[in-house]
Amino acid sequence: MDLKEIQSLIKFVAKSGASEVKLEMEDVKITIRTGSEDKKGESTTYVQQIPVNQPMPQQGAPAPQPAAAQGEVEATPAKSAADEDSKYITVKSPIIGTFYRKPSPDKPNFVEVGDSISKGDVLCIIEAMKLFNEIESEVSGKIVKVLVDESSPVEFDQPLFLVDPS
């Protein structure tokens, strides 16, 4: 199948009103979808869409934030900073969404740095698809650091809080 045949097939599908057409031949697979924009491609189109989702966790990846947290902790002597980081428990996001420290804009934060928490206490809310999910603590201890800013997007497994369990 040559390029002109593919182009004429795309035009035909667009005019027909079909939302999706799949054509499989011996050595070629073509999927044409219509809608907000026409898309054509071979089975590799799906492979190309997968890497588009992979950079998103890297953008929101926690790497810069823990580095900043370590930088602030390193204001104390360097030996104790490494020891302190190892004894903290990291509370991570169980879902992708938007991080909120308060139940509503006019209410106080659920937790502050220095607050003692126990298992089951609400630490924050993560909004995902217009649903507000309360994130509860799975450990008891004291909040050492809040790693995410208010109303920031968070990724799955992104660190949110550092908790001192002692």
Helices and strands as residue ranges (DSSP letters): H 3-16, E 20-24, E 29-33, E 39-41, H 44-53, H 55-59, H 64-73, H 78-87, E 89-92, E 97-100, E 116-117, E 122-128, E 131-136, E 141-146, E 152-154, E 159-164
